[in-house]
Amino acid sequence: MRFIMLIFVTLTLFAQDPGKVVHMEKATFGGGCFWCVEAIYQRLPGVQSVLSGYSGGTKPNPTYEEVCTGKTGHAEVAQITYDPTKTTYEQLLSVFWQAHDPTTLNRQGADVGTQYRSVIFCHDEKQKVAAKKSKAEAQKSFDDPIVTEIQPLNEFYPAENYHQDYYRNHANAPYCTFIIKPKLKKLKLE
């Protein structure tokens, strides 16, 4: 699958301007159920792709069922590949703070457990600095303290295929109708 994604990204880049190669960057965020995070970021300008997955734990190659136990240490996350000439990491962070409640510890709505924690996994020191600055700025918009973790990204494990593009493939499913659609409307993305 990664090989196919690489071909797709390469073809897309050359289709835009054959003489120009754009270096894509990645951001990895956890803000509750990865279906929600994925659906939000897929709609943003400059985002090339979004992959649901797991990060932050100790179990290599975890399954969804294992992550759901809360014993792997992994969070459900979305890894966003974006064109930095069309959007910035700071803009992605701004959406992150609006897309979920970063003041609730290990919970987003009815989704409860460490796998639903609010977390930013930084790919480098520059992202870490930007995330900390953005968190401090975002705190001004919340009465309760932001509990979002900011950690270095060690490993990212893609989720099973049936989790990918979940909203696109299941827009009329109850979770999508009652949870994801209202978030998209709130963010003016639907």
C-alpha positions in Angstrom: 0.0 0.0 0.0 2.8 2.4 0.8 4.3 1.8 -2.6 1.0 2.6 -4.3 0.7 5.8 -2.1 4.3 6.8 -3.2 3.4 6.4 -6.8 0.2 8.4 -6.4 2.0 11.3 -4.6 4.8 11.3 -7.2 2.3 11.3 -10.1 0.3 14.0 -8.5 3.3 16.2 -7.9 4.5 15.9 -11.5 1.0 16.4 -12.9 0.8 19.8 -11.1 4.1 21.1 -12.6 6.5 18.6 -14.2 9.5 20.9 -13.6 8.8 21.4 -9.9 9.2 18.9 -7.2 7.5 19.8 -3.9 8.8 18.3 -0.7 5.8 17.1 1.3 5.8 17.3 5.0 3.9 15.3 7.7 2.0 16.1 10.8 0.6 13.5 13.3 -2.3 14.4 15.6 -4.6 12.5 17.9 -7.8 14.2 18.9 -10.2 11.4 19.7 -11.5 8.9 17.1 -9.2 8.9 14.1 -12.2 8.8 11.8 -13.1 12.4 12.9 -9.5 13.7 12.6 -9.1 12.1 9.2 -12.4 13.5 7.8 -11.5 17.0 9.0 -8.0 17.1 7.6 -8.9 15.5 4.3 -11.0 18.6 3.5 -8.2 21.2 4.1 -6.4 23.0 1.2 -2.9 21.8 0.8 -3.5 18.4 2.4 -2.3 15.6 0.1 -3.4 12.6 2.1 -4.5 11.5 5.6 -3.8 8.1 7.0 -5.5 6.8 10.2 -3.2 4.9 12.5 -1.7 4.3 15.9 1.2 6.0 17.7 2.7 6.6 21.1 2.6 3.1 22.6 4.9 0.2 23.1 3.2 -2.6 21.1 4.7 -3.0 17.6 2.1 -3.2 14.8 -0.9 -3.1 17.0 -4.4 -4.1 15.9 -7.5 -2.0 16.4 -8.7 -4.5 18.9 -5.5 -4.3 20.9 -5.5 -0.5 20.9 -9.1 -0.5 22.1 -8.1 -2.3 25.3 -6.1 0.8 26.3 -3.1 -1.5 27.2 -0.9 -0.8 24.2 -0.2 2.9 25.1 -1.1 3.8 21.5 -3.5 6.7 20.6 -5.7 6.7 17.6 -4.0 9.3 15.3 -4.1 10.7 11.8 -0.9 11.2 9.9 -1.3 14.2 7.5 0.8 14.6 4.4 0.7 18.2 3.2 2.2 20.6 0.8 4.0 23.3 2.9 3.7 25.8 0.0 -0.1 25.6 0.3 -0.6 25.3 4.1 1.6 25.5 7.1 2.1 23.4 10.2 0.8 26.3 12.2 -2.5 26.3 10.2 -2.9 22.6 10.8 -2.4 23.2 14.5 -5.0 25.9 14.5 -7.6 23.5 13.1 -6.4 20.8 15.6 -7.4 23.1 18.6 -10.8 23.8 17.0 -11.6 20.2 16.0 -11.8 18.6 19.4 -11.8 19.5 23.1 -8.2 19.5 24.2 -9.2 20.1 27.9 -10.6 16.6 28.5 -8.1 14.0 29.6 -8.3 10.7 27.7 -11.8 11.4 26.3 -13.6 12.9 23.4 -17.4 12.8 23.8 -18.4 9.2 24.4 -15.0 7.9 23.3 -13.1 7.2 26.6 -9.7 5.8 27.2 -6.0 6.7 26.7 -6.3 5.7 23.0 -8.5 8.8 22.5 -6.2 11.2 24.2 -5.3 14.6 22.8 -1.8 14.4 21.5 0.6 16.0 19.0 3.4 13.8 17.8 6.2 16.0 16.5 8.3 14.8 13.5 11.2 17.2 14.4 12.3 20.0 16.8 10.8 22.7 14.6 7.3 21.1 15.0 7.9 20.7 18.7 8.6 24.4 19.1 5.6 25.3 16.9 3.3 22.9 18.8 4.2 24.3 22.2 3.8 27.9 21.0 0.4 27.0 19.4 -0.7 25.3 22.6 0.1 28.3 24.7 -1.8 30.6 22.3 -4.8 28.2 22.1 -5.0 28.1 25.9 -6.3 31.7 25.8 -9.5 30.3 24.2 -10.3 27.7 26.9 -11.3 28.2 30.5 -10.0 24.7 31.6 -6.3 23.8 31.1 -5.3 22.1 27.9 -4.2 18.5 28.6 -2.8 17.8 25.1 0.5 15.9 25.1 3.3 17.0 22.9 5.7 14.1 22.2 8.3 13.1 19.6 7.0 10.7 17.0 8.7 7.4 17.4 6.6 5.1 15.3 3.4 5.3 13.3 1.5 2.2 12.5 -1.2 2.5 9.8 -4.6 1.3 10.9 -6.4 -1.5 9.1 -7.7 -0.8 5.6 -11.4 -0.7 6.8 -10.5 2.4 8.9 -9.1 4.4 6.0 -11.3 7.0 4.4 -14.0 6.0 6.8 -16.2 9.0 6.5 -15.9 9.1 2.7 -16.9 5.4 2.6 -19.6 5.4 5.3 -21.0 9.0 5.5 -24.5 7.7 6.4 -23.3 5.4 9.2 -24.7 6.5 12.6 -21.3 7.6 14.0 -20.6 9.7 10.9 -24.1 11.2 10.9 -24.1 12.1 14.6 -20.5 12.8 15.4 -18.4 13.6 12.3 -21.0 15.6 10.2 -21.6 18.1 13.1 -17.8 18.6 13.5 -17.4 19.3 9.8 -20.3 21.7 9.8 -18.9 23.5 12.9 -15.6 23.9 11.1 -17.3 24.9 7.8 -15.9 21.9 6.0 -19.1 20.3 4.9 
